[in-house]
Amino acid sequence: MPPLARPGSVRARCTLIAALFAMCVLVVLGATVDLAIRWRVQSDAFRQAERVASQWSPIARDGYVPHPIPANPPVDLIQVVDARHRVVKSSREASATVPLSTLRPPPDARFQPRTECPPHGRCILLQAIRLSPAPDASVVYAGIPEPDLLATHDLEYAVAAGTAVFTGIAAWTAWVLVGRALRPVEAIRARISQITVSDLSLRVPVPRGNDEITRLAATANHTLSQLEGAVEQLRQFASTTSHELRTPIAGLRTQLEEALLYPGDVDPREALRSALATAGRLEAIVDDLLLLARLRAADPSPPERIDLGELVAAEVNAQPGSVPVRVHAPRGLEIRGSRMQLVRVLANLLANARRHAESAVEVSVGPADDGVAVTVTDDGPGIPPAHRERVFERFVRLDDGRRRDPGGSGLGLAISRDIAHSHHGTLTAEDSPRGARFVLWLPLVSGGPGH
């Protein structure tokens, strides 16, 4: 059997749930009210019949019952019936020959209620009272025709109608309230449908208050702002990358065309050597771009426990150069991260420092602010304060850097900062009495050494 189709909207589903819940509650409540009313009406009828039968019982026992027996409305059916089921006395409305019931209460339970339903006519609610425990004792019957409320199903019809009306009111109320609550959601949906990749400046309307929908709209706007910034950065990155790649490609094309067009004037070996150098620069740029893409993808290798002092000392020893490097790297300051990525950061910082140093480079490792700081300082010309953030932008190279390393890609510091951020750390250029000073800060394992 196929499952029932769900309503297409949240509003319809909430309305259906509210209607079903209200109907279930009202059905239970209506059935309870119906049974309570029926029981109350029936109990009142039996109590009235018992009162009348008790009134005539001592009189019948003494033999002074008049004929006909005066009626006591609404109990107008009264009979005195002997042990042979013969009617001795009766009221005008009761039969003088046919007993109201064949019930004879036992001697130990003289009062007995009974509902008699003749083949034709309305049922009778009566009370039978045995006059005495003697075997030949007569019985007094006092009865009342079954009230209309019990004889018909009008009460059930009224309860059903009330249930339907209140269920409809509950459904209508739920429809209106849910529609009013979801109105901001529809406005948000309509605005989001207008947002495209080419235009991310639109924002969704934020309703008043501090409910879930308001927070959803605020979060959506914050996400759109971040997405707009990311797309803008991507466009700028694509534009800058195209420009940076165009220059070496154009130079390579020019060199090859000159070698082909002027074979007598161009040394083939020199042309090939120059082309290889240009291709090497292109390869370095592409490798750096691939590394940036991997860092942005946030899919690094599983972190490992690394002694940062030991790693710094090993990296300094692995990179010999003409500029001496003084190292102060105590052991025991451990972090978690990717060894290969951190080696790349240290290599970039050391290469940058050696490129700009006049006589020496100093590297130190030490605890700082619940973490560990690696400081790389050179005694070169330094970085002007206005350019200390620009050097971390992609493809940005200051004049001194272009002069000292014309083949650089301008991506080393940008990659190093991205690696630091991926390790929940920072990389900054800070003040120094002389030269440039770069500080790499990373969080310690468990908040401190020795853990």
CORDABEL-V638585 format. One record per pair of residues at least 4 apart in sequence whose C-alpha atoms are under 7 Angstrom apart, sorted by the first residue. I is the first residue (numbers start at 1). J is the second residue. Records with the same first field share a line. If there is no record, write none. Layout:
I=J  J
//
This chain:
7=12  13
8=12
9=13
10=14
11=15  175  178  179
12=16
13=17
14=18
15=19  171  174  175
16=20
17=21
18=22  170  171  174
19=23  167  170  171
20=24
21=25
22=26  167  170
23=27  163  167
24=28
25=29
26=30  163
27=31  163
28=32
29=33
30=34  159
31=35
32=36
33=37
34=38  155  156
35=39
36=40
37=41
38=42  150
39=43
40=44
41=45
42=46
43=47
44=48
45=49  125  144
46=50  113  125  126  127
47=51
48=52  75
49=53  75  126  127  142  143  144
50=54  127
51=55
52=56  142
53=57  127  129  140  141  142
56=60
57=61  131  140
58=62
59=63  64  65
60=64  65
61=131
65=69
67=89  90
68=89  90  91  92
69=89  90  91
70=91
71=75  76  91
72=76
74=144
75=142  143  144
76=91  93  143  144
77=91  93  94  142  143  144
78=90  91  94  141  142  143
79=87  89  90  91  94  140  141  142
80=87  88  89  90  138  139  140  141
81=85  86  87  88  99  138  139  140
82=86  87  88  137  138  139
83=136  137  138
85=99
86=97  99
87=96  97  98  99
90=94  95  96
95=99
101=116
104=139
105=109  110  111  112  128  129  130
106=110
107=133
110=129  130
111=128  129  130
112=127  128  129
113=126  127  128
114=125  126  127
115=123  124  125  126
116=123  124  125
117=122  123  124
118=123
122=145  146
123=145  146
124=143  144  145  146
125=143  144  145  146
126=141  142  143  144
127=141  142  143
128=139  140  141  142
129=139  140  141
130=137  138  139  140
131=137  138  139
132=137
133=137
146=150  151
147=151
148=152
149=154  155
153=157
154=158
155=159
156=160
157=161
158=162
159=163
160=164
161=165
162=166
163=167
164=168
165=169
166=170
167=171
168=172
169=173
170=174
171=175
172=176
173=177
174=178
175=179
176=180
177=181
178=182
179=183
182=186
183=187
184=188  207
185=189
186=190
187=191
188=192  204  205
189=193
190=194
191=195  204
192=204
195=199  200  202
196=200
200=224  228
203=221
204=217  221
205=217
206=214  217  218
207=214
208=214
209=214
210=214  215
211=215
212=216
213=217
214=218
215=219
216=220
217=221
218=222
219=223
220=224
221=225
222=226
223=227
224=228
225=229
226=230
227=231
228=232
229=233
230=234
231=235
232=236
233=237
234=238
235=239
236=240
237=241
238=242
239=243
240=244
241=245
242=246
243=247
245=249
246=250
247=251
248=252  278  282
249=253
250=254
251=255
252=256  275  278
253=257
254=258
255=259  271  275
256=260
257=261
258=262
259=263  266  268  271
262=266
267=271
268=272
269=273
270=274
271=275
272=276
273=277
274=278
275=279
276=280
277=281
278=282
279=283
280=284
281=285  407
282=286
283=287
284=288
285=289  409
286=290
287=291
288=292  411
289=293
290=294
291=295
292=296  415
293=297
294=298  299
295=418  419
301=338
303=336  337  338
304=336  337  338
305=334  335  336  337
306=334  335  336
307=311  331  332  333  334  335
308=312  333  334  335
309=313  329  330  331  333  365
310=314  331
311=315
312=316  329
313=317  329
314=318
315=319  343
323=354  359  360
324=360  361
325=360  361  362
326=361  362  363
327=362  363  364
328=363  364  365
329=364  365
330=365
332=449  450
333=372  444  449
334=444  445  449
335=443  444  445
336=445
337=423
338=342
339=343
340=344
341=345  419
342=346
343=347
344=348
345=349  416
346=350
347=351
348=352  412  413
349=353  376
350=354
351=355
352=356
353=357  361  377  378
354=361
355=404
356=380
357=361  378  379  380
358=379  380
359=379
360=378  379
361=377  378  379
362=376  377  378
363=375  376  377
364=374  375  376
365=373  374  375
366=372  373  374
367=371  372  373
368=372  373
370=443  444  447  448
371=441  442  443  444  447  448
372=441  442  443  444
373=439  440  441  442
374=439  440  441
375=437  438  439  440
376=437  438  439
377=435  436  437  438
378=435  436  437
379=434  435
380=434  435  436
381=435
382=434  435  436
383=387  388  436
384=388
387=391
388=429
390=396
391=396  397  413
392=413  414
393=414
394=410  411  414
395=409  410  411
396=410
397=401  402  410
398=402
399=403
400=404
401=405
402=406
411=415
412=416
413=417
414=418
415=419
416=420
417=421  426  427
418=422
419=423
420=424  425  426  427
421=425  426
423=442
424=442
425=441  442  443
426=440  441  442
427=439  440  441
428=438  439  440
429=437  438  439
430=437  438
431=437
432=436  437
444=448
445=451
446=451
//
